[in-house]
Amino acid sequence: MRPVLLIDFGSTYTKVTAVDTESETLLGTAASFTTIQTDINDGLNNALALLEEKTGKLDFVARYACSSAAGGLRMIASGLVPELTAEAAKQAALGAGAKIAKIYSYDLTEDDVEEIDSLKPDIFLLVGGTDGGNTATILNNAKMVATCKTDFPVVIAGNRSAARQCQRYLEGRETFVCENVMPKFGQLNIEPAQSQIRELFLRRIIQAKGLSRASELISGIMMPTPSAMMRAMQLLAEGTAEEQGIGDLLALDVGGATTDVYSIADGMPQDAQTVYKGLPEPYVKRTVEGDIGMRYSIHGIVDAAGIDRIAKISGIEAEKAQAMVDHLSEHTDEVPTNEEWERLDFALAAMACETAARRHSGSTEEAYTMAGKVFVQTGKDLRPVRQIIVTGGSLIHTKRTGEIASHALFDPAEPMSLRPMKAQVLVDRSYILAAMGLLAEYEPLVALHIMKKELIPDGYQE
């Protein structure tokens, strides 16, 4: 036996997963409340004690950890044009595991500076202009950011002609200069900025959670939990040099406060009658719906779907359903206690999946040219995707997971939304995906084999 411990320091729970990398099996999982206020090791030790009750005492050969950093570190970005450099900044931030608080376009104003201070970001991403192009906006924004009262580091990843001048304007504030996220019109180069953001996240995660007290327990470099999830999804889809993955996929992680969506797919137009508009989407894409969550953001689900839709799916009269939703928003730790509450949670989870998948997926619209009618696509075409991976308490602790996940599929009532047409649903019943993303950094083939064993099929949805 060669046991390895995988730790996820979450905002609420510290989750531990033990695997045997020799037999490529899951040994056990456990969780306990995260104890930031006292000592982070208290929550970890509590979780380890629960794990030991299931697995017996294990002599771990390695311990790897990730963290969601006090609910996800908050980023603000500013760019030039919303559809171009500002969108590139958004992709860089989300791909690095960030939780975006705000994205600004064009010149920042004094009112914007006040708003930035009120939002208290952990990191600011400053971009704008292609290399050799517009410098006025990014220089103005650097001057405005310099006047912010809140202390935060700034990653500069815009027009290379202005980068050093921006750094001088921001003197006294921690700054990092990276390659331009869009060096040429329509060309993305987000990996350098992503790498810098991840590095900053790791440092600030350790500060935010007091993880320096646990660092001596960890064998490798810690990573943000969203990055671990992305790594797991990419490995599952692509596989390794030794073994193929399962192919293109869409993954949904429905939480209490946010719903994260991942797609591993090219997503480009499928036929000659469709033309693409906007920046190319990343092959590995993550979006975060900060207003869609099962408890803390429960009203966001209702706002998006409408209380009448919730009532229809749940079979609960609209006025009563609204009162139940209001109750859950005030009592965020409650779980369904009877069949009626289960029906409400089913409806909420279904609408969380539908809304998040719609926002993540691309869309088309008709246009007419000299050559006749064409379709204009923005975002990813996920219709060919045949695998949906689901995780999150509301989806793994129910017998109706497949039904819930089916709401992420293509809907004839919304023919322009490019969601998967049909798909096999795979359920992360043991809550191991972040742990497998961690393990993938060190033993990817083992992580792939464990995911293939542990992700439970829940029917083929059409």
C-alpha positions as CSV (number, residue, x, y, z in Angstrom):
1,M,0.0,0.0,0.0
2,R,1.2,3.5,-0.8
3,P,-1.4,5.9,0.8
4,V,-1.5,9.6,-0.1
5,L,-3.5,12.3,1.7
6,L,-5.3,15.0,-0.3
7,I,-6.6,18.0,1.7
8,D,-9.0,20.7,0.6
9,F,-9.1,23.7,3.1
10,G,-12.6,25.0,2.2
11,S,-14.3,28.1,3.5
12,T,-16.7,26.0,5.7
13,Y,-15.3,22.5,5.7
14,T,-11.8,21.0,5.5
15,K,-12.2,17.9,3.4
16,V,-9.7,15.0,3.4
17,T,-9.4,12.2,0.9
18,A,-7.1,9.1,1.2
19,V,-6.1,7.1,-1.8
20,D,-3.8,4.2,-2.3
21,T,-1.7,5.0,-5.4
22,E,-0.4,1.5,-5.6
23,S,-3.8,-0.2,-6.1
24,E,-5.3,3.0,-7.5
25,T,-8.2,3.0,-5.1
26,L,-10.1,5.4,-2.9
27,L,-9.6,4.5,0.7
28,G,-11.9,7.0,2.3
29,T,-13.1,10.6,2.7
30,A,-14.1,12.8,5.6
31,A,-14.8,16.4,6.5
32,S,-14.8,18.7,9.5
33,F,-15.4,22.5,10.0
34,T,-12.6,24.7,9.0
35,T,-11.1,26.4,12.1
36,I,-9.5,29.6,10.8
37,Q,-10.2,31.6,14.0
38,T,-8.2,29.2,16.2
39,D,-5.8,27.0,14.4
40,I,-6.2,25.7,10.9
41,N,-4.7,22.4,12.1
42,D,-7.6,21.9,14.5
43,G,-10.1,21.4,11.7
44,L,-7.6,19.3,9.8
45,N,-7.0,17.0,12.8
46,N,-10.7,16.6,13.4
47,A,-11.2,15.6,9.8
48,L,-8.2,13.2,10.0
49,A,-9.7,11.6,13.1
50,L,-13.0,11.0,11.2
51,L,-11.0,9.6,8.3
52,E,-9.1,7.2,10.5
53,E,-12.3,5.8,11.8
54,K,-13.1,4.6,8.3
55,T,-9.6,3.6,7.0
56,G,-7.7,2.8,10.1
57,K,-4.3,4.4,10.8
58,L,-2.4,5.2,7.7
59,D,1.2,6.2,7.2
60,F,0.9,8.7,4.4
61,V,3.8,8.9,2.0
62,A,2.7,12.3,0.8
63,R,0.2,15.1,1.6
64,Y,-1.1,17.5,-1.0
65,A,-3.4,20.4,-0.4
66,C,-5.7,22.9,-2.1
67,S,-7.8,25.8,-0.7
68,S,-10.7,27.9,-1.8
69,A,-9.3,30.7,0.2
70,A,-12.0,32.1,2.4
71,G,-14.7,31.7,-0.2
72,G,-12.6,32.5,-3.2
73,L,-10.2,35.4,-3.6
74,R,-11.8,38.4,-5.2
75,M,-10.4,40.0,-8.4
76,I,-11.2,43.2,-10.2
77,A,-10.1,43.7,-13.8
78,S,-10.0,46.7,-16.1
79,G,-9.7,46.6,-19.9
80,L,-10.3,48.7,-22.9
81,V,-13.1,47.3,-25.0
82,P,-15.7,45.1,-23.3
83,E,-15.8,42.5,-26.1
84,L,-12.0,42.3,-26.4
85,T,-9.4,43.2,-23.8
86,A,-11.9,43.3,-20.9
87,E,-13.1,39.8,-22.0
88,A,-9.5,38.6,-22.2
89,A,-9.0,39.8,-18.7
90,K,-12.1,37.9,-17.5
91,Q,-10.8,34.7,-19.1
92,A,-7.4,35.1,-17.5
93,A,-8.9,35.7,-14.1
94,L,-11.4,32.8,-14.2
95,G,-8.9,30.4,-15.6
96,A,-6.6,31.2,-12.7
97,G,-9.3,30.3,-10.2
98,A,-10.5,33.8,-9.3
99,K,-13.8,35.0,-8.2
100,I,-14.5,38.1,-10.3
101,A,-16.0,41.0,-8.3
102,K,-16.1,43.5,-11.2
103,I,-14.8,44.2,-14.7
104,Y,-14.4,47.7,-15.9
105,S,-14.0,48.9,-19.5
106,Y,-12.6,52.1,-20.9
107,D,-11.4,54.9,-18.6
108,L,-11.8,54.4,-14.8
109,T,-13.5,57.4,-13.0
110,E,-13.4,58.7,-9.5
111,D,-16.7,56.9,-8.8
112,D,-15.1,53.7,-10.0
113,V,-12.2,54.2,-7.6
114,E,-14.7,54.6,-4.7
115,E,-16.5,51.4,-5.8
116,I,-13.2,49.5,-6.1
117,D,-12.3,50.5,-2.5
118,S,-15.7,49.4,-1.3
119,L,-15.3,46.0,-3.1
120,K,-11.9,45.4,-1.4
121,P,-10.3,43.2,-4.1
122,D,-7.5,40.8,-3.3
123,I,-5.9,41.3,-6.7
124,F,-6.4,43.9,-9.5
125,L,-5.7,42.9,-13.2
126,L,-4.8,45.9,-15.3
127,V,-5.0,45.3,-19.1
128,G,-5.8,47.3,-22.2
129,G,-4.6,47.8,-25.8
130,T,-2.8,45.5,-28.1
131,D,1.0,45.8,-28.3
132,G,1.8,49.1,-30.0
133,G,-1.8,50.2,-29.9
134,N,-3.8,52.3,-27.5
135,T,-1.9,53.4,-24.4
136,A,-4.1,56.2,-23.1
137,T,-6.7,54.0,-21.3
138,I,-4.3,51.7,-19.5
139,L,-2.1,54.7,-18.4
140,N,-5.2,56.5,-17.1
141,N,-6.4,53.5,-15.3
142,A,-3.0,52.9,-13.7
143,K,-3.1,56.5,-12.3
144,M,-6.7,56.0,-11.0
145,V,-5.8,52.6,-9.4
146,A,-2.9,54.4,-7.7
147,T,-5.4,56.6,-5.8
148,C,-7.2,53.6,-4.3
149,K,-7.1,53.5,-0.5
150,T,-7.3,49.7,-0.4
151,D,-4.0,47.8,-0.4
152,F,-3.9,45.1,-3.2
153,P,-1.3,43.9,-5.7
154,V,-1.7,44.8,-9.4
155,V,-1.0,42.5,-12.3
156,I,-0.2,44.5,-15.4
157,A,-0.9,42.6,-18.6
158,G,-1.7,45.1,-21.3
159,N,0.0,47.0,-24.0
160,R,3.7,46.3,-23.5
161,S,4.6,49.9,-24.6
162,A,2.8,51.2,-21.5
163,A,3.6,48.5,-18.9
164,R,6.6,50.1,-17.3
165,Q,5.0,53.5,-17.1
166,C,2.0,51.9,-15.4
167,Q,4.3,50.4,-12.9
168,R,5.9,53.8,-12.2
169,Y,2.4,55.3,-11.7
170,L,1.7,52.5,-9.2
171,E,4.9,53.0,-7.2
172,G,4.5,52.0,-3.6
173,R,2.0,49.3,-4.5
174,E,3.0,45.7,-5.3
175,T,3.0,45.2,-9.0
176,F,3.8,42.4,-11.5
177,V,4.3,42.9,-15.2
178,C,3.3,40.1,-17.5
179,E,2.9,39.6,-21.2
180,N,-0.1,41.2,-22.8
181,V,-3.3,39.1,-22.6
182,M,-4.1,40.3,-26.2
183,P,-0.8,41.2,-28.0
184,K,-2.6,41.3,-31.4
185,F,-6.2,42.0,-32.3
186,G,-8.3,38.9,-31.6
187,Q,-5.2,36.9,-30.3
188,L,-5.3,35.7,-26.7
189,N,-2.2,35.1,-24.6
190,I,-3.7,34.6,-21.1
191,E,-1.4,31.9,-19.6
192,P,1.4,34.3,-18.4
193,A,-1.1,36.4,-16.5
194,Q,-2.9,33.3,-15.2
195,S,0.4,31.9,-13.9
196,Q,1.1,35.1,-12.0
197,I,-2.4,35.3,-10.6
198,R,-2.2,31.7,-9.4
199,E,1.1,32.4,-7.7
200,L,-0.4,35.4,-5.9
201,F,-3.4,33.4,-4.9
202,L,-1.3,30.8,-3.3
203,R,0.5,33.4,-1.2
204,R,-2.7,35.2,-0.2
205,I,-4.5,31.9,0.4
206,I,-1.8,31.0,3.0
207,Q,-2.2,34.4,4.6
208,A,-6.0,34.5,4.5
209,K,-6.4,31.0,6.1
210,G,-3.3,31.0,8.3
211,L,-2.2,28.0,6.4
212,S,1.5,28.7,7.2
213,R,0.7,26.8,10.4
214,A,-0.1,23.7,8.3
215,S,2.5,24.2,5.6
216,E,5.0,21.8,7.2
217,L,2.4,19.0,6.7
218,I,2.2,19.5,2.9
219,S,4.6,17.7,0.5
220,G,4.1,19.8,-2.6
221,I,2.9,23.2,-3.7
222,M,-0.6,24.2,-2.7
223,M,-3.1,25.2,-5.4
224,P,-6.4,27.0,-5.5
225,T,-9.4,24.6,-5.4
226,P,-10.9,25.9,-8.7
227,S,-7.5,25.2,-10.4
228,A,-7.6,21.7,-8.9
229,M,-11.1,21.2,-10.3
230,M,-10.0,22.4,-13.8
231,R,-7.0,20.1,-13.7
232,A,-9.2,17.2,-12.9
233,M,-11.7,18.0,-15.6
234,Q,-9.0,18.4,-18.3
235,L,-7.3,15.1,-17.2
236,L,-10.6,13.3,-17.3
237,A,-11.4,14.6,-20.8
238,E,-8.0,14.3,-22.4
239,G,-6.4,11.4,-20.5
240,T,-2.6,10.9,-20.4
241,A,0.0,9.7,-22.9
242,E,-0.6,6.2,-21.6
243,E,-4.5,6.2,-21.6
244,Q,-7.3,8.1,-23.3
245,G,-9.8,10.2,-21.3
246,I,-13.5,10.2,-21.8
247,G,-13.6,13.0,-24.3
248,D,-15.2,16.5,-24.3
249,L,-17.3,17.3,-21.3
250,L,-19.4,19.8,-19.4
251,A,-19.1,19.9,-15.6
252,L,-21.3,21.6,-13.0
253,D,-20.4,22.2,-9.4
254,V,-23.6,23.6,-7.7
255,G,-22.7,25.1,-4.3
256,G,-24.4,27.1,-1.6
257,A,-23.1,30.5,-2.8
258,T,-22.0,30.0,-6.4
259,T,-22.3,27.6,-9.3
260,D,-19.0,26.8,-11.2
261,V,-19.2,25.5,-14.7
262,Y,-16.3,23.9,-16.7
263,S,-16.2,22.8,-20.3
264,I,-13.4,20.9,-22.0
265,A,-14.2,21.3,-25.7
266,D,-13.3,23.2,-28.8
267,G,-16.7,24.6,-29.2
268,M,-16.1,26.2,-32.6
269,P,-18.8,26.4,-35.4
270,Q,-19.9,23.0,-36.7
271,D,-20.9,24.0,-40.3
272,A,-20.1,26.4,-43.1
273,Q,-23.3,28.3,-42.6
274,T,-22.2,29.5,-39.1
275,V,-19.6,32.2,-38.6
276,Y,-17.9,33.0,-35.3
277,K,-18.0,36.4,-33.6
278,G,-15.8,37.7,-30.8
279,L,-12.7,36.3,-29.1
280,P,-12.1,32.5,-29.4
281,E,-13.2,30.7,-26.3
282,P,-10.5,28.7,-24.3
283,Y,-10.5,25.0,-24.8
284,V,-10.5,24.6,-21.0
285,K,-13.1,27.1,-19.8
286,R,-14.4,28.0,-16.4
287,T,-17.3,30.4,-15.5
288,V,-18.5,31.3,-12.0
289,E,-22.2,32.3,-11.5
290,G,-21.9,34.3,-8.3
291,D,-25.6,34.9,-8.0
292,I,-26.6,31.2,-8.4
293,G,-26.3,29.1,-5.3
294,M,-28.5,26.7,-3.3
295,R,-28.5,28.8,-0.1
296,Y,-26.5,32.0,0.1
297,S,-27.5,32.9,-3.5
298,I,-30.9,31.2,-3.5
299,H,-32.7,34.3,-4.5
300,G,-30.5,34.5,-7.6
301,I,-31.9,31.2,-8.8
302,V,-35.5,32.5,-8.3
303,D,-34.7,35.8,-10.1
304,A,-33.3,33.9,-13.1
305,A,-36.0,31.3,-13.4
306,G,-39.0,33.0,-11.9
307,I,-41.0,31.7,-8.9
308,D,-43.7,30.4,-11.1
309,R,-41.2,28.0,-12.8
310,I,-39.9,26.9,-9.4
311,A,-43.5,26.3,-8.3
312,K,-44.3,24.3,-11.4
313,I,-41.3,22.0,-11.2
314,S,-41.6,21.5,-7.4
315,G,-45.4,21.1,-7.4
316,I,-45.6,23.7,-4.6
317,E,-47.9,26.7,-4.8
318,A,-46.0,29.8,-5.8
319,E,-46.6,31.9,-2.6
320,K,-45.6,29.0,-0.4
321,A,-42.5,28.2,-2.5
322,Q,-41.4,31.9,-2.2
323,A,-41.9,31.7,1.6
324,M,-39.8,28.5,1.7
325,V,-37.1,30.1,-0.4
326,D,-37.0,33.1,1.9
327,H,-36.7,30.8,4.9
328,L,-33.7,28.9,3.4
329,S,-32.0,32.2,2.6
330,E,-32.1,33.0,6.3
331,H,-31.2,29.4,7.4
332,T,-28.4,28.5,5.1
333,D,-27.3,25.4,6.9
334,E,-30.7,23.6,6.6
335,V,-31.1,20.5,4.5
336,P,-34.4,19.0,3.3
337,T,-36.3,17.3,6.1
338,N,-39.3,16.0,4.3
339,E,-40.6,15.2,0.8
340,E,-41.9,18.8,0.1
341,W,-38.6,20.4,1.0
342,E,-36.9,17.8,-1.2
343,R,-39.1,18.8,-4.1
344,L,-38.2,22.5,-3.6
345,D,-34.5,21.6,-3.5
346,F,-34.9,19.6,-6.7
347,A,-36.5,22.5,-8.5
348,L,-33.8,24.9,-7.3
349,A,-30.9,22.7,-8.3
350,A,-32.5,22.0,-11.7
351,M,-32.8,25.8,-12.3
352,A,-29.3,26.4,-11.0
353,C,-28.0,23.9,-13.6
354,E,-30.1,25.3,-16.4
355,T,-29.2,28.9,-15.7
356,A,-25.5,28.2,-15.3
357,A,-25.2,26.0,-18.3
358,R,-27.0,28.5,-20.5
359,R,-24.7,31.3,-19.4
360,H,-21.6,29.2,-19.9
361,S,-22.6,27.9,-23.4
362,G,-22.6,29.9,-26.6
363,S,-25.5,31.0,-28.6
364,T,-26.4,31.8,-32.2
365,E,-28.5,34.4,-34.0
366,E,-29.6,34.7,-37.6
367,A,-28.1,37.3,-39.9
368,Y,-28.6,38.1,-43.5
369,T,-25.8,38.8,-46.0
370,M,-25.5,39.2,-49.7
371,A,-25.0,35.5,-49.9
372,G,-28.2,34.8,-47.9
373,K,-29.0,33.7,-44.4
374,V,-26.1,32.8,-42.0
375,F,-25.9,32.0,-38.3
376,V,-23.6,34.1,-36.1
377,Q,-22.1,32.2,-33.1
378,T,-20.8,33.7,-30.0
379,G,-19.2,31.6,-27.3
380,K,-18.9,27.8,-27.3
381,D,-21.0,25.4,-29.3
382,L,-21.4,22.5,-26.8
383,R,-24.1,20.6,-28.6
384,P,-21.8,17.7,-29.6
385,V,-20.6,17.2,-25.9
386,R,-21.8,13.8,-24.7
387,Q,-20.6,13.8,-21.0
388,I,-21.9,15.9,-18.1
389,I,-20.1,15.7,-14.8
390,V,-22.0,16.9,-11.7
391,T,-20.9,17.6,-8.1
392,G,-22.1,19.6,-5.2
393,G,-24.2,18.6,-2.2
394,S,-27.6,19.2,-3.9
395,L,-26.7,16.9,-6.7
396,I,-24.8,14.1,-5.0
397,H,-27.2,13.7,-2.0
398,T,-30.3,13.0,-4.1
399,K,-31.7,10.1,-6.1
400,R,-32.8,12.5,-8.8
401,T,-29.4,13.6,-10.0
402,G,-29.9,12.6,-13.6
403,E,-33.2,14.5,-13.7
404,I,-31.6,17.6,-12.3
405,A,-28.6,17.4,-14.7
406,S,-31.0,17.1,-17.7
407,H,-31.9,20.7,-17.3
408,A,-28.4,21.6,-18.4
409,L,-29.1,20.1,-21.8
410,F,-30.4,21.7,-25.0
411,D,-34.0,23.0,-24.7
412,P,-36.1,23.3,-27.9
413,A,-37.8,26.3,-26.3
414,E,-34.4,28.0,-26.5
415,P,-33.1,26.9,-29.9
416,M,-30.3,29.5,-30.1
417,S,-28.7,28.3,-26.9
418,L,-25.8,25.9,-27.7
419,R,-26.0,23.5,-24.8
420,P,-25.3,19.7,-25.1
421,M,-28.0,17.9,-27.1
422,K,-27.8,14.7,-25.0
423,A,-25.3,13.3,-22.6
424,Q,-24.3,10.6,-20.1
425,V,-24.4,12.0,-16.5
426,L,-21.5,11.1,-14.3
427,V,-21.9,11.9,-10.6
428,D,-19.1,12.7,-8.1
429,R,-20.8,10.9,-5.2
430,S,-17.7,10.7,-3.1
431,Y,-16.8,14.4,-3.7
432,I,-13.3,13.6,-5.0
433,L,-12.8,15.8,-8.0
434,A,-10.7,18.6,-6.4
435,A,-8.6,15.9,-4.7
436,M,-8.0,14.2,-8.0
437,G,-7.0,17.5,-9.6
438,L,-4.4,17.7,-6.8
439,L,-3.2,14.1,-7.4
440,A,-3.0,14.8,-11.1
441,E,-0.1,17.2,-10.6
442,Y,2.0,14.3,-9.3
443,E,0.4,11.0,-10.5
444,P,-2.0,11.8,-13.4
445,L,-2.6,8.2,-14.5
446,V,-3.5,7.1,-11.0
447,A,-5.9,10.1,-10.7
448,L,-7.5,9.2,-14.1
449,H,-8.0,5.6,-13.1
450,I,-9.6,6.6,-9.8
451,M,-12.0,9.1,-11.4
452,K,-13.1,6.5,-14.0
453,K,-13.8,4.1,-11.1
454,E,-15.5,6.6,-8.8
455,L,-17.6,8.7,-11.1
456,I,-21.0,7.0,-11.0
457,P,-23.2,6.9,-14.2
458,D,-26.7,8.1,-13.7
459,G,-28.3,7.4,-17.0
460,Y,-28.1,8.9,-20.5
461,Q,-30.2,12.1,-20.7
462,E,-31.8,13.4,-23.9
